[in-house]
Amino acid sequence: MANTVRAMATKLTLKGASSADDKVIGSLTSIGEITVEAEEIDTTTLDSDGAEYIQGNVSANEVSISGYVKTANDETQIEDMLDLVASGDVKSWEVEFPSGAKWEFDAFVKTFGTQEASVDGLVGFTGSLRISGLPEYTKGTASL
């Protein structure tokens, strides 16, 4: 595994007007996949040799997140994320991997809330960010 990038220490950041205003979303246990997908348009005609397609609109998915409530800041973060759901504002976000590689994208917070509370469980939260436009990927600078 010498040339493998581990996920531990990956960060999700809500970008601010300046780097001093950035907010790292804390206590995450999972950041979902980021994918870009092209729709297909069927251009098959009666005289085609087989099915024919061209590329349609290109879009990105929703990014799911989950974590635990471990600090007082995490509880404040829940309020902030719920405010973003209510406002519907599209904000700039960044997912940065330990290698320095990162995804940058604009998104609104589509869902956010706490998970089921159980007798021997931890209080957790889940949410999703709906990407608007196409994300940009920048490769890392750390040697693998």
C-alpha positions as YAML, in Angstrom:
chain: A
units: angstrom
residues:
- id: 1
  name: MET
  ca: [0.00, 0.00, 0.00]
- id: 2
  name: ALA
  ca: [2.93, 2.37, -0.43]
- id: 3
  name: ASN
  ca: [1.15, 4.28, -3.20]
- id: 4
  name: THR
  ca: [-2.26, 4.57, -1.58]
- id: 5
  name: VAL
  ca: [-4.01, 7.66, -0.26]
- id: 6
  name: ARG
  ca: [-5.71, 7.09, 3.09]
- id: 7
  name: ALA
  ca: [-8.94, 8.89, 3.87]
- id: 8
  name: MET
  ca: [-8.08, 9.65, 7.51]
- id: 9
  name: ALA
  ca: [-7.61, 13.43, 7.94]
- id: 10
  name: THR
  ca: [-9.78, 14.30, 4.90]
- id: 11
  name: LYS
  ca: [-11.51, 17.63, 5.52]
- id: 12
  name: LEU
  ca: [-14.74, 19.22, 4.35]
- id: 13
  name: THR
  ca: [-14.61, 23.01, 4.44]
- id: 14
  name: LEU
  ca: [-17.31, 25.61, 3.92]
- id: 15
  name: LYS
  ca: [-15.35, 28.36, 2.21]
- id: 16
  name: GLY
  ca: [-15.68, 31.90, 3.52]
- id: 17
  name: ALA
  ca: [-14.97, 35.29, 2.01]
- id: 18
  name: SER
  ca: [-11.35, 34.81, 3.11]
- id: 19
  name: SER
  ca: [-9.43, 31.84, 4.47]
- id: 20
  name: ALA
  ca: [-9.94, 33.25, 7.98]
- id: 21
  name: ASP
  ca: [-13.70, 32.85, 7.45]
- id: 22
  name: ASP
  ca: [-13.48, 29.18, 6.34]
- id: 23
  name: LYS
  ca: [-15.36, 26.66, 8.51]
- id: 24
  name: VAL
  ca: [-14.13, 23.08, 8.69]
- id: 25
  name: ILE
  ca: [-17.07, 20.72, 9.28]
- id: 26
  name: GLY
  ca: [-15.90, 18.78, 12.32]
- id: 27
  name: SER
  ca: [-16.33, 15.24, 13.65]
- id: 28
  name: LEU
  ca: [-17.09, 13.68, 10.27]
- id: 29
  name: THR
  ca: [-17.02, 9.92, 9.87]
- id: 30
  name: SER
  ca: [-17.86, 9.89, 6.15]
- id: 31
  name: ILE
  ca: [-17.84, 12.14, 3.10]
- id: 32
  name: GLY
  ca: [-19.67, 10.51, 0.22]
- id: 33
  name: GLU
  ca: [-18.45, 10.07, -3.31]
- id: 34
  name: ILE
  ca: [-18.19, 12.95, -5.75]
- id: 35
  name: THR
  ca: [-19.04, 11.92, -9.29]
- id: 36
  name: VAL
  ca: [-19.66, 13.66, -12.59]
- id: 37
  name: GLU
  ca: [-22.04, 12.03, -15.03]
- id: 38
  name: ALA
  ca: [-23.09, 12.77, -18.60]
- id: 39
  name: GLU
  ca: [-26.66, 12.13, -19.67]
- id: 40
  name: GLU
  ca: [-27.11, 10.36, -22.97]
- id: 41
  name: ILE
  ca: [-29.31, 11.37, -25.88]
- id: 42
  name: ASP
  ca: [-30.54, 8.59, -28.15]
- id: 43
  name: THR
  ca: [-29.92, 9.57, -31.78]
- id: 44
  name: THR
  ca: [-30.83, 6.18, -33.25]
- id: 45
  name: THR
  ca: [-32.73, 6.35, -36.53]
- id: 46
  name: LEU
  ca: [-34.40, 3.70, -38.62]
- id: 47
  name: ASP
  ca: [-31.34, 3.50, -40.88]
- id: 48
  name: SER
  ca: [-28.80, 3.22, -38.03]
- id: 49
  name: ASP
  ca: [-26.60, 0.11, -37.85]
- id: 50
  name: GLY
  ca: [-27.29, -0.08, -34.11]
- id: 51
  name: ALA
  ca: [-28.11, 2.15, -31.17]
- id: 52
  name: GLU
  ca: [-26.45, 5.58, -31.43]
- id: 53
  name: TYR
  ca: [-25.98, 8.15, -28.69]
- id: 54
  name: ILE
  ca: [-24.47, 11.56, -28.08]
- id: 55
  name: GLN
  ca: [-23.58, 13.19, -24.79]
- id: 56
  name: GLY
  ca: [-26.23, 15.30, -23.11]
- id: 57
  name: ASN
  ca: [-26.03, 17.50, -20.03]
- id: 58
  name: VAL
  ca: [-23.21, 16.88, -17.58]
- id: 59
  name: SER
  ca: [-23.99, 17.11, -13.89]
- id: 60
  name: ALA
  ca: [-22.56, 16.18, -10.51]
- id: 61
  name: ASN
  ca: [-24.20, 14.23, -7.71]
- id: 62
  name: GLU
  ca: [-25.19, 14.97, -4.14]
- id: 63
  name: VAL
  ca: [-22.42, 14.51, -1.58]
- id: 64
  name: SER
  ca: [-23.57, 12.76, 1.59]
- id: 65
  name: ILE
  ca: [-21.90, 13.49, 4.91]
- id: 66
  name: SER
  ca: [-22.18, 11.93, 8.36]
- id: 67
  name: GLY
  ca: [-20.51, 12.31, 11.70]
- id: 68
  name: TYR
  ca: [-20.86, 12.35, 15.47]
- id: 69
  name: VAL
  ca: [-21.65, 15.13, 17.90]
- id: 70
  name: LYS
  ca: [-18.47, 15.22, 20.00]
- id: 71
  name: THR
  ca: [-18.00, 18.88, 20.93]
- id: 72
  name: ALA
  ca: [-20.03, 21.98, 21.71]
- id: 73
  name: ASN
  ca: [-18.87, 23.31, 18.32]
- id: 74
  name: ASP
  ca: [-20.55, 20.32, 16.65]
- id: 75
  name: GLU
  ca: [-23.88, 21.39, 18.15]
- id: 76
  name: THR
  ca: [-23.35, 24.92, 16.83]
- id: 77
  name: GLN
  ca: [-22.46, 23.39, 13.49]
- id: 78
  name: ILE
  ca: [-25.84, 21.59, 13.42]
- id: 79
  name: GLU
  ca: [-27.59, 24.95, 13.84]
- id: 80
  name: ASP
  ca: [-25.44, 26.49, 11.09]
- id: 81
  name: MET
  ca: [-26.15, 23.63, 8.68]
- id: 82
  name: LEU
  ca: [-29.90, 23.79, 9.37]
- id: 83
  name: ASP
  ca: [-29.77, 27.54, 8.66]
- id: 84
  name: LEU
  ca: [-28.16, 26.72, 5.30]
- id: 85
  name: VAL
  ca: [-30.96, 24.23, 4.53]
- id: 86
  name: ALA
  ca: [-33.54, 26.91, 5.31]
- id: 87
  name: SER
  ca: [-31.82, 29.61, 3.25]
- id: 88
  name: GLY
  ca: [-31.06, 27.47, 0.21]
- id: 89
  name: ASP
  ca: [-27.93, 29.55, -0.40]
- id: 90
  name: VAL
  ca: [-25.36, 28.06, -2.77]
- id: 91
  name: LYS
  ca: [-21.96, 28.21, -1.06]
- id: 92
  name: SER
  ca: [-18.41, 27.23, -2.01]
- id: 93
  name: TRP
  ca: [-17.12, 23.96, -0.52]
- id: 94
  name: GLU
  ca: [-13.86, 22.04, -0.57]
- id: 95
  name: VAL
  ca: [-12.99, 18.42, 0.16]
- id: 96
  name: GLU
  ca: [-9.25, 18.07, 0.78]
- id: 97
  name: PHE
  ca: [-7.47, 14.72, 1.02]
- id: 98
  name: PRO
  ca: [-4.25, 14.13, 3.01]
- id: 99
  name: SER
  ca: [-2.26, 14.05, -0.26]
- id: 100
  name: GLY
  ca: [-3.27, 17.65, -0.90]
- id: 101
  name: ALA
  ca: [-5.67, 16.63, -3.69]
- id: 102
  name: LYS
  ca: [-8.99, 18.42, -3.49]
- id: 103
  name: TRP
  ca: [-12.42, 18.81, -4.95]
- id: 104
  name: GLU
  ca: [-13.85, 22.34, -5.08]
- id: 105
  name: PHE
  ca: [-17.52, 22.91, -5.83]
- id: 106
  name: ASP
  ca: [-20.56, 25.07, -5.22]
- id: 107
  name: ALA
  ca: [-23.50, 23.45, -3.45]
- id: 108
  name: PHE
  ca: [-26.49, 24.06, -1.25]
- id: 109
  name: VAL
  ca: [-27.23, 22.01, 1.85]
- id: 110
  name: LYS
  ca: [-30.13, 19.83, 0.71]
- id: 111
  name: THR
  ca: [-30.63, 17.78, 3.88]
- id: 112
  name: PHE
  ca: [-29.29, 17.84, 7.40]
- id: 113
  name: GLY
  ca: [-30.35, 16.36, 10.73]
- id: 114
  name: THR
  ca: [-29.49, 14.14, 13.66]
- id: 115
  name: GLN
  ca: [-29.58, 10.36, 13.50]
- id: 116
  name: GLU
  ca: [-31.61, 7.96, 15.59]
- id: 117
  name: ALA
  ca: [-30.74, 7.94, 19.31]
- id: 118
  name: SER
  ca: [-30.37, 4.48, 20.80]
- id: 119
  name: VAL
  ca: [-29.51, 3.10, 24.24]
- id: 120
  name: ASP
  ca: [-25.89, 2.29, 23.48]
- id: 121
  name: GLY
  ca: [-25.36, 4.58, 20.48]
- id: 122
  name: LEU
  ca: [-23.72, 7.90, 19.81]
- id: 123
  name: VAL
  ca: [-25.57, 11.02, 18.71]
- id: 124
  name: GLY
  ca: [-24.80, 11.41, 15.05]
- id: 125
  name: PHE
  ca: [-25.73, 13.65, 12.16]
- id: 126
  name: THR
  ca: [-26.21, 13.20, 8.44]
- id: 127
  name: GLY
  ca: [-26.70, 15.53, 5.54]
- id: 128
  name: SER
  ca: [-26.23, 16.05, 1.86]
- id: 129
  name: LEU
  ca: [-24.78, 18.80, -0.30]
- id: 130
  name: ARG
  ca: [-26.32, 19.20, -3.77]
- id: 131
  name: ILE
  ca: [-23.59, 20.25, -6.17]
- id: 132
  name: SER
  ca: [-24.51, 23.09, -8.51]
- id: 133
  name: GLY
  ca: [-22.42, 23.21, -11.68]
- id: 134
  name: LEU
  ca: [-19.36, 21.03, -12.13]
- id: 135
  name: PRO
  ca: [-16.79, 20.37, -9.40]
- id: 136
  name: GLU
  ca: [-13.10, 20.94, -10.02]
- id: 137
  name: TYR
  ca: [-10.48, 18.38, -9.04]
- id: 138
  name: THR
  ca: [-6.88, 19.33, -8.32]
- id: 139
  name: LYS
  ca: [-4.31, 16.58, -7.84]
- id: 140
  name: GLY
  ca: [-2.22, 16.51, -4.68]
- id: 141
  name: THR
  ca: [1.35, 17.65, -4.32]
- id: 142
  name: ALA
  ca: [2.45, 14.97, -1.84]
- id: 143
  name: SER
  ca: [4.42, 12.12, -3.38]
- id: 144
  name: LEU
  ca: [2.64, 8.80, -3.31]
...
